[in-house]
Amino acid sequence: MASYAVILDLDGTLAYTIDDIHTAVNGMLMRLGYKTRTKNDILKFINNGARELVRRSLPREVQASEMIVDSALATYEEEYAKCYMEKTYPYEGILEALTELKAETKVKLAVLSNKQDKFVKDIIAKIFPEKLFTLVCGQAPGMPAKPDPSALLRICKKLGAKPENTIMVGDSDVDMKTAKNAGAMPIGVSWGYRDPEVLREAEASLIAESPEQLFDILLPLVRKK
């Protein structure tokens, strides 16, 4: 009998996190003497990991300096550590949908995010039950960020699920591309940080408009015969 896995993105998929990210970016920019950014700016800059978020948030004239980006990233992490749980919360209905899915199918659930690993693990631990996810993985040293498929394939191996029996759920084109690059099924969610049209252009197989609809989509795909 095949083992199935559902791997979910964190920011914009499982949890609303953008306000705390915005606060941390602007705290970094103010400390470094740069002009602050709007929340819409930050929404455009996210999805490719903290380093790229920081780089894009800096003034264009210093973005090519890896030394400046290194320093700014360290400052951002200090600022994010102060506020990362102030306004972060799970989307309404997502816990219930995943709990029911797991209870009915015994599917293995995991989290894969481009956010720093320590923050991913802590956020998940604070807002979801301890045993809901078998694996929780953020951006770690030596592991390429999504859409590189390496981390997703590594999770599949640890879960004992073949990529073709794995679904990647996310709110961005990065998540859809990660799934396709790994040979997994890409399923988008419309309640996150990217317009559904972006997900369609990235060839999402299906797009859920609510956690309840996500459950209805996933259930027949992972139900063990």
C-alpha positions in Angstrom: 0.0 0.0 0.0 1.4 3.4 -1.0 2.3 6.0 1.5 1.0 9.5 0.8 2.3 12.8 2.0 1.1 16.4 2.1 3.7 19.0 2.5 2.5 22.6 3.3 4.1 26.0 3.1 3.9 28.1 6.2 3.6 31.8 5.4 0.4 32.6 3.6 -0.7 28.9 3.6 -0.9 27.7 7.2 -0.5 31.1 8.9 -0.9 34.8 8.5 2.6 36.2 9.2 3.1 39.2 7.0 2.5 41.9 9.7 5.3 40.6 11.9 7.6 40.2 8.9 6.8 43.8 7.9 7.5 45.0 11.5 10.9 43.2 11.5 12.0 44.5 8.1 11.2 48.1 9.0 12.9 47.7 12.3 16.0 46.5 10.4 15.8 49.4 7.9 15.4 52.0 10.7 18.4 50.6 12.6 20.5 50.8 9.4 19.4 54.3 8.5 17.4 53.4 5.4 13.9 54.3 4.3 11.1 51.9 5.5 8.9 49.8 3.3 5.2 49.4 2.9 3.4 46.1 3.6 2.7 45.9 -0.2 6.5 46.1 -0.8 7.1 43.2 1.6 4.4 41.1 -0.1 6.3 41.5 -3.4 9.7 40.6 -1.8 8.7 37.4 0.1 8.8 33.7 -0.9 12.5 33.2 -1.7 13.8 33.2 1.8 14.9 35.7 4.4 18.1 36.6 2.6 16.4 37.6 -0.6 13.6 39.4 1.4 16.3 41.5 3.1 18.2 42.1 -0.1 15.1 43.3 -1.9 14.1 45.5 1.0 17.4 47.4 1.0 17.9 50.4 -1.3 18.8 49.2 -4.8 22.2 50.8 -4.7 23.4 48.5 -1.9 21.6 45.2 -2.9 24.7 43.8 -4.7 26.9 44.1 -1.7 26.9 40.7 0.0 28.7 42.3 3.1 25.8 44.7 3.5 23.2 42.0 3.0 25.0 39.8 5.6 24.9 42.6 8.1 21.3 43.5 7.3 20.2 39.8 7.5 21.6 39.5 11.0 19.8 42.7 12.1 16.6 41.5 10.5 16.8 38.2 12.5 17.3 40.2 15.7 14.2 42.3 14.9 12.1 39.3 13.9 13.0 37.4 17.1 11.3 40.3 19.0 8.0 40.3 17.2 7.5 37.1 15.2 4.5 36.0 17.3 2.9 39.3 17.9 0.4 39.2 15.0 1.0 35.7 13.5 -1.9 33.3 13.7 -3.2 30.2 11.9 -5.8 30.7 9.2 -9.3 30.0 10.4 -10.3 26.4 9.6 -6.8 25.1 8.6 -6.2 23.2 11.9 -9.6 21.5 11.7 -9.1 20.6 8.0 -5.7 19.0 8.5 -6.7 17.2 11.7 -9.7 15.7 10.0 -7.7 14.8 6.9 -5.1 13.0 9.0 -7.7 11.2 11.1 -9.5 9.9 8.1 -6.6 8.9 5.9 -3.5 8.6 8.2 -1.7 10.7 5.6 1.7 12.1 6.8 1.8 15.9 7.0 4.9 18.1 6.9 5.8 21.7 6.6 8.4 23.2 4.2 9.1 26.9 4.3 11.8 29.3 3.0 11.7 31.1 6.4 14.6 30.4 8.7 14.3 26.9 10.3 14.4 28.1 13.9 11.4 30.4 13.4 9.4 27.9 11.4 9.8 25.2 14.1 8.9 27.7 16.8 5.9 29.2 15.1 4.5 25.7 14.2 5.1 24.6 17.8 3.2 27.6 19.2 0.1 27.5 17.0 -0.5 23.9 16.0 -0.7 20.6 18.1 2.5 18.8 18.7 1.9 15.7 16.6 0.0 17.2 13.7 3.1 17.4 11.5 5.6 14.6 11.2 8.3 16.9 9.9 8.7 20.7 10.1 11.5 22.2 8.0 12.6 25.7 7.3 15.5 27.2 5.4 18.7 25.6 6.9 22.4 26.1 6.0 23.5 24.0 3.0 19.9 23.3 1.8 18.8 25.2 -1.3 15.6 27.3 -0.9 12.4 26.5 -2.8 11.8 26.2 -5.8 14.9 23.9 -5.7 13.3 20.5 -5.1 16.1 19.2 -2.8 14.4 19.9 0.5 11.0 18.5 -0.7 12.7 15.3 -2.0 14.5 14.9 1.3 11.2 15.2 3.2 9.6 12.6 0.9 12.4 10.2 1.7 12.1 10.7 5.4 8.3 10.2 5.2 8.7 7.1 3.0 6.5 8.7 0.3 7.4 8.8 -3.4 7.3 12.2 -5.0 4.4 11.1 -7.2 2.4 10.3 -4.1 3.2 13.7 -2.5 1.3 16.9 -2.7 2.8 20.3 -2.1 0.3 22.9 -0.9 1.2 26.6 -1.0 0.1 30.1 -1.8 2.8 31.1 -4.2 4.3 30.3 -7.6 7.5 29.2 -5.7 5.5 26.4 -4.1 4.0 25.3 -7.3 7.4 25.3 -9.1 8.9 23.3 -6.2 6.3 20.6 -6.5 6.7 20.4 -10.3 10.5 20.3 -10.0 10.2 17.4 -7.5 7.6 15.4 -9.5 4.9 16.1 -6.9 1.4 17.5 -7.3 1.1 21.3 -6.9 -2.0 22.5 -5.2 -2.5 26.2 -4.5 -4.5 28.1 -1.9 -6.1 31.5 -2.7 -6.2 33.0 0.8 -2.4 33.7 1.0 0.0 36.3 -0.4 -0.3 35.7 -4.1 -3.2 36.2 -6.6 -4.8 32.9 -7.8 -3.8 33.9 -11.4 -0.1 33.6 -10.3 -0.8 30.1 -9.1 -2.6 29.2 -12.4 0.3 30.6 -14.4 2.6 28.4 -12.3 0.5 25.4 -13.3 -1.2 24.6 -10.0 -3.2 21.4 -10.5 -6.0 22.7 -8.4 -6.6 25.9 -6.2 -8.5 25.7 -2.9 -10.5 28.8 -1.9 -10.9 27.8 1.8 -9.4 25.2 4.2 -12.7 23.3 4.0 -12.3 23.1 0.2 -8.7 22.1 0.6 -9.8 19.2 2.7 -12.3 18.2 0.0 -9.6 18.3 -2.6 -7.0 16.4 -0.6 -9.2 13.7 0.8 -9.8 11.6 -2.4 -6.2 12.1 -3.4 -4.6 10.6 -0.3 -7.3 8.2 0.9 -5.7 4.8 1.1 -7.5 2.1 -0.8 
